[in-house]
């Protein structure tokens, strides 16, 4: 079955053949006139190809059709970032955060502008291609996946042989998704650290052994159903001096983590530990208990409150965290409650994105 030009162009773009994609699309100009996806795709291809003038022109044509598409906003923000117009870039990233609060690229770009967005550093990032981490994502390169898969198959075969020949070796396979494709390559195992540490600040400077062990532990915890433990290792890697390719694999692994319930949640971090170091616990799930106060039902139907964390009588009070639900939960405000929620961040403050509540039927 034949594919349309947009699908073919995206395949070429994922393979990083941008000139080919641009040529394919430009040959279909008369067919896709006034088509948003056409202009957006051409703009992204030109952006990655380094043709900023045409990228800006195509993005503007796309914007005349649709204003709030995240990919478009990322593309336009990247152009302003390349032009060192940090105020305009920041406006676009903040608009993305309003529409899509969990967008990781916008979050990272805002942090980059806040901490490292000086003229010289942006020049170096453009020169080395690191600026592309803030571009609209292309998805995985199928050519690289094929290479990684082939190498991973060899690694798995070798591991199986070693397990058979050497008794007592730990087995990290499990009943969950087969993540063989996320195994570290030989280059990543040998050189897991970012070489140029002067180009960016990191929360954690890790050794080669620490990076590879944390990544291995994350995969092991995932197969054991310990998603919180896996996420802590992932967050540590993402905030460390690990290479970009390892961080990208860690982010893919994050997408496999599941939402727990009160019966399945494991490795729940304490409020005290989260308060001390929120970055490594971000997106972990907790089932903290306590009393609620400052209840507010907003105009859009969302529900917010403060949870005073502790035992039923609050004799062992740990602290207070803001909780936000999309709609009002079935909750008795004067009764001890356990709230299942995801650790989230708003600026410098943590809050719980609430999912469900549990209260005893006995008062």
C-alpha positions as CSV (number, residue, x, y, z in Angstrom):
1,X,0.0,0.0,0.0
2,X,1.5,3.3,-1.1
3,X,2.1,6.0,1.5
4,X,1.3,9.7,1.3
5,X,4.1,12.3,1.0
6,X,3.8,13.4,4.7
7,X,4.3,9.9,6.0
8,X,7.2,9.3,3.7
9,X,8.8,12.6,4.7
10,X,8.4,11.8,8.4
11,X,10.1,8.5,7.9
12,X,13.1,10.2,6.2
13,X,13.2,12.9,9.0
14,X,13.4,10.2,11.6
15,X,16.3,8.7,9.7
16,X,17.8,12.3,9.8
17,X,17.6,12.6,6.0
18,X,16.2,16.2,6.1
19,X,17.2,17.3,2.6
20,X,15.3,14.3,1.2
21,X,12.2,15.0,3.3
22,X,12.2,18.7,2.2
23,X,12.5,17.7,-1.5
24,X,9.6,15.2,-1.2
25,X,7.4,17.8,0.5
26,X,8.3,20.7,-1.9
27,X,7.3,18.5,-4.8
28,X,3.8,18.2,-3.3
29,X,3.3,21.9,-2.7
30,X,0.3,22.3,-5.0
31,X,-1.5,19.3,-3.3
32,X,-1.0,20.5,0.3
33,X,-1.7,24.2,0.0
34,X,-3.1,25.6,3.3
35,X,-2.6,22.2,5.1
36,X,-1.3,22.7,8.6
37,X,0.6,19.4,8.9
38,X,2.3,20.1,5.6
39,X,3.6,23.5,6.7
40,X,4.5,22.2,10.1
41,X,6.4,19.2,8.8
42,X,8.3,21.4,6.3
43,X,9.2,23.8,9.0
44,X,10.5,21.1,11.3
45,X,12.6,19.6,8.5
46,X,14.1,23.0,7.7
47,X,14.8,23.7,11.3
48,X,16.8,20.4,11.7
49,X,18.5,21.1,8.3
50,X,19.7,24.5,9.7
51,X,17.6,26.6,7.2
52,X,16.2,28.9,9.9
53,X,14.7,31.4,7.4
54,X,12.5,28.8,5.6
55,X,11.7,27.1,8.9
56,X,10.4,30.4,10.3
57,X,8.4,31.1,7.1
58,X,6.7,27.6,7.2
59,X,6.0,27.8,10.9
60,X,4.3,31.2,10.4
61,X,2.1,29.7,7.6
62,X,1.2,26.9,10.0
63,X,0.4,29.3,12.8
64,X,-2.0,31.2,10.5
65,X,-4.0,27.9,10.4
66,X,-3.6,26.7,14.0
67,X,-2.2,28.6,17.0
68,X,-1.7,26.2,19.9
69,X,-0.1,23.1,18.6
70,X,2.7,22.1,20.9
71,X,5.1,21.0,18.1
72,X,4.6,24.3,16.4
73,X,5.3,26.2,19.6
74,X,8.4,24.2,20.2
75,X,9.7,24.9,16.7
76,X,9.1,28.6,17.0
77,X,10.6,28.8,20.5
78,X,13.7,27.0,19.2
79,X,14.1,29.6,16.5
80,X,14.0,32.4,19.0
81,X,16.4,30.5,21.2
82,X,18.8,30.1,18.3
83,X,18.5,33.9,17.6
84,X,19.3,34.5,21.3
85,X,15.9,36.2,21.8
86,X,15.4,34.6,25.2
87,X,12.4,36.6,26.2
88,X,10.4,35.6,23.1
89,X,11.6,32.0,23.5
90,X,10.5,31.9,27.1
91,X,7.0,33.2,26.2
92,X,6.5,30.3,23.9
93,X,7.8,27.8,26.4
94,X,5.5,29.2,29.1
95,X,2.5,29.0,26.6
96,X,3.4,25.3,26.1
97,X,3.5,24.7,29.8
98,X,0.0,26.3,30.1
99,X,-1.4,24.0,27.5
100,X,0.6,20.9,28.5
101,X,2.1,21.2,32.0
102,X,4.0,18.0,31.9
103,X,5.9,18.8,28.7
104,X,9.5,17.8,29.4
105,X,11.1,19.7,26.5
106,X,9.6,23.0,27.6
107,X,10.5,22.3,31.2
108,X,14.2,21.6,30.3
109,X,14.3,24.6,28.0
110,X,13.0,27.0,30.7
111,X,15.6,25.7,33.1
112,X,18.3,26.1,30.5
113,X,17.3,29.7,29.8
114,X,17.1,30.4,33.6
115,X,20.5,28.8,34.5
116,X,22.7,28.6,31.3
117,X,21.2,30.8,28.6
118,X,24.1,33.1,27.9
119,X,25.2,34.1,24.4
120,X,28.4,32.0,24.3
121,X,26.8,28.8,25.6
122,X,24.0,29.0,23.1
123,X,26.6,29.5,20.3
124,X,28.4,26.3,21.5
125,X,25.1,24.3,21.7
126,X,24.2,25.4,18.2
127,X,27.7,24.5,16.9
128,X,27.6,21.0,18.6
129,X,24.0,20.2,17.8
130,X,22.9,20.0,21.4
131,X,20.4,22.7,20.8
132,X,18.3,20.0,18.9
133,X,17.1,18.6,22.3
134,X,14.8,21.6,22.4
135,X,13.4,21.0,18.9
136,X,10.1,19.3,18.2
137,X,10.8,15.6,18.7
138,X,11.2,13.3,15.7
139,X,10.9,10.0,17.4
140,X,13.4,7.2,17.3
141,X,15.7,6.7,14.3
142,X,14.7,3.3,12.8
143,X,18.2,2.8,11.4
144,X,19.7,3.2,14.9
145,X,17.0,1.0,16.4
146,X,17.9,-1.8,13.9
147,X,21.6,-1.5,14.9
148,X,20.8,-1.4,18.7
149,X,18.4,-4.4,18.3
150,X,21.0,-6.4,16.5
151,X,23.6,-5.6,19.1
152,X,21.1,-6.3,21.9
153,X,20.3,-9.7,20.5
154,X,24.0,-10.6,20.6
155,X,24.3,-9.3,24.2
156,X,21.2,-11.3,25.3
157,X,22.6,-14.4,23.7
158,X,25.9,-13.9,25.4
159,X,24.1,-13.3,28.8
160,X,22.1,-16.5,28.4
161,X,25.3,-18.4,27.7
162,X,26.9,-16.9,30.8
163,X,23.9,-17.7,32.9
164,X,24.0,-21.3,31.8
165,X,27.7,-21.7,32.3
166,X,28.1,-19.6,35.5
167,X,25.7,-20.5,38.3
168,X,24.5,-17.9,40.7
169,X,24.4,-15.0,38.2
170,X,21.4,-12.7,38.9
171,X,18.5,-12.9,36.5
172,X,16.8,-9.6,35.7
173,X,14.2,-10.9,33.3
174,X,10.5,-10.7,34.3
175,X,6.9,-10.9,33.1
176,X,6.6,-7.3,32.1
177,X,7.5,-5.6,28.7
178,X,10.6,-6.9,26.9
179,X,12.9,-3.9,27.1
180,X,15.9,-5.6,25.4
181,X,16.0,-2.7,22.9
182,X,16.8,-0.3,25.8
183,X,20.0,-2.2,26.8
184,X,23.1,0.1,26.8
185,X,25.3,-0.2,23.8
186,X,29.0,-1.0,24.1
187,X,29.9,2.7,23.5
188,X,27.4,3.7,26.3
189,X,28.8,1.2,28.7
190,X,32.4,2.3,28.0
191,X,31.7,6.1,28.0
192,X,28.4,6.8,29.9
193,X,29.5,10.3,31.1
194,X,29.0,13.5,29.2
195,X,32.5,14.6,28.0
196,X,32.0,18.4,28.2
197,X,30.9,19.1,31.7
198,X,31.5,22.8,31.3
199,X,28.5,23.3,29.0
200,X,25.8,22.5,31.5
201,X,25.2,22.3,35.3
202,X,24.2,19.0,36.8
203,X,22.6,18.0,40.2
204,X,24.7,14.9,40.3
205,X,28.2,14.1,39.1
206,X,28.4,10.3,38.9
207,X,31.2,7.9,38.1
208,X,31.0,5.6,35.0
209,X,30.1,2.7,37.3
210,X,27.4,4.6,39.1
211,X,25.7,5.6,35.9
212,X,25.6,2.1,34.4
213,X,24.6,0.6,37.8
214,X,21.7,3.0,38.2
215,X,20.5,2.3,34.7
216,X,20.8,-1.4,35.3
217,X,19.0,-1.1,38.6
218,X,16.2,0.9,36.9
219,X,15.6,-2.0,34.5
220,X,15.8,-4.5,37.3
221,X,13.3,-2.6,39.5
222,X,10.9,-2.3,36.5
223,X,10.9,-6.0,36.0
224,X,10.3,-6.5,39.7
225,X,7.2,-4.2,39.6
226,X,8.9,-1.6,41.7
227,X,8.2,1.4,39.5
228,X,8.9,4.0,42.2
229,X,12.3,2.5,42.8
230,X,12.9,2.5,39.1
231,X,11.8,6.1,38.7
232,X,14.2,7.3,41.4
233,X,17.1,5.8,39.5
234,X,15.8,7.3,36.2
235,X,15.4,10.8,37.8
236,X,18.9,10.6,39.2
237,X,20.3,9.7,35.7
238,X,18.3,12.6,34.1
239,X,19.7,15.1,36.6
240,X,23.3,13.7,36.2
241,X,26.2,14.0,33.8
242,X,25.1,10.9,32.0
243,X,25.2,11.1,28.2
244,X,22.2,12.3,26.2
245,X,21.7,8.9,24.6
246,X,21.5,7.2,28.1
247,X,19.1,9.9,29.3
248,X,16.9,9.3,26.2
249,X,16.7,5.6,26.9
250,X,15.9,6.4,30.6
251,X,13.0,8.6,29.4
252,X,11.7,5.8,27.2
253,X,11.8,3.4,30.1
254,X,9.8,6.0,32.1
255,X,7.0,5.7,29.6
256,X,6.6,2.0,30.6
257,X,6.0,2.7,34.3
258,X,2.4,2.1,35.4
259,X,-0.1,3.9,37.6
260,X,-0.5,2.0,40.9
261,X,-3.4,1.7,43.2
262,X,-3.6,1.4,47.0
263,X,-2.9,-2.3,46.9
264,X,0.0,-2.3,44.4
265,X,2.0,0.7,45.3
266,X,5.5,0.0,46.5
267,X,8.6,1.9,47.7
268,X,6.7,4.9,48.9
269,X,9.0,7.8,49.7
270,X,8.5,9.8,52.9
271,X,7.4,13.4,52.8
272,X,10.6,14.4,54.6
273,X,12.8,12.7,51.9
274,X,10.8,14.2,49.1
275,X,11.0,17.7,50.6
276,X,14.8,17.4,50.9
277,X,15.4,16.3,47.3
278,X,12.2,16.6,45.2
279,X,14.0,16.3,41.8
280,X,14.7,12.5,42.2
281,X,11.2,11.8,43.4
282,X,9.3,13.7,40.7
283,X,6.4,11.7,39.2
284,X,6.7,9.0,42.0
285,X,3.4,7.8,43.4
286,X,2.6,8.1,47.1
287,X,-0.2,7.1,49.4
288,X,0.2,9.7,52.2
289,X,-2.3,9.9,55.0
290,X,-3.5,12.7,57.3
291,X,-6.1,15.4,57.7
292,X,-7.1,17.9,55.1
293,X,-7.6,21.6,55.3
294,X,-8.1,24.7,53.1
295,X,-10.5,22.9,50.8
296,X,-11.4,24.8,47.6
297,X,-13.6,23.9,44.7
298,X,-12.6,26.0,41.7
299,X,-14.8,27.4,38.9
300,X,-13.6,24.8,36.5
301,X,-14.7,22.0,38.9
302,X,-11.2,21.2,40.1
303,X,-10.6,20.5,43.8
304,X,-7.6,21.6,45.9
305,X,-6.8,21.2,49.5
306,X,-3.8,20.9,51.9
307,X,-2.9,17.5,53.4
308,X,-1.5,17.6,56.9
309,X,0.6,14.4,56.7
310,X,0.7,12.2,59.8
311,X,-1.2,9.7,61.9
312,X,-4.9,9.9,62.7
313,X,-4.4,12.3,65.6
314,X,-1.5,14.2,64.0
315,X,0.7,13.4,67.0
316,X,3.4,12.5,64.5
317,X,3.0,15.4,62.0
318,X,5.5,15.3,59.0
319,X,4.5,18.3,57.0
320,X,1.9,19.8,54.7
321,X,1.5,19.3,51.0
322,X,-0.9,20.9,48.5
323,X,-3.2,18.4,46.7
324,X,-5.0,19.0,43.4
325,X,-7.8,16.9,41.8
326,X,-9.3,17.5,38.4
327,X,-12.7,17.1,40.0
328,X,-14.1,16.8,43.6
329,X,-13.3,13.4,45.1
330,X,-15.7,11.5,47.4
331,X,-14.1,12.7,50.6
332,X,-15.2,13.5,54.1
333,X,-13.2,16.6,55.1
334,X,-13.2,16.0,58.9
335,X,-12.0,12.4,58.7
336,X,-8.5,10.8,58.4
337,X,-7.8,10.1,54.7
338,X,-5.1,8.5,52.6
339,X,-4.5,10.1,49.2
340,X,-3.0,8.3,46.2
341,X,-1.2,10.9,44.2
342,X,1.7,11.7,41.9
343,X,4.5,14.0,43.2
344,X,4.5,17.0,40.9
345,X,6.2,20.4,40.9
346,X,4.9,23.9,40.4
347,X,7.8,26.3,40.2
348,X,9.9,25.5,43.3
349,X,6.9,23.9,45.2
350,X,5.9,20.3,45.2
351,X,2.3,19.2,45.2
352,X,0.3,16.0,44.8
353,X,-1.7,15.4,41.6
354,X,-4.5,13.4,43.2
355,X,-5.9,10.3,41.7
356,X,-8.0,8.6,44.4
357,X,-8.7,8.6,48.1
358,X,-9.3,6.0,50.8
359,X,-11.2,6.5,54.1
360,X,-12.4,3.9,56.5
361,X,-16.1,3.4,56.7
362,X,-15.7,3.4,60.5
363,X,-15.2,6.8,62.2
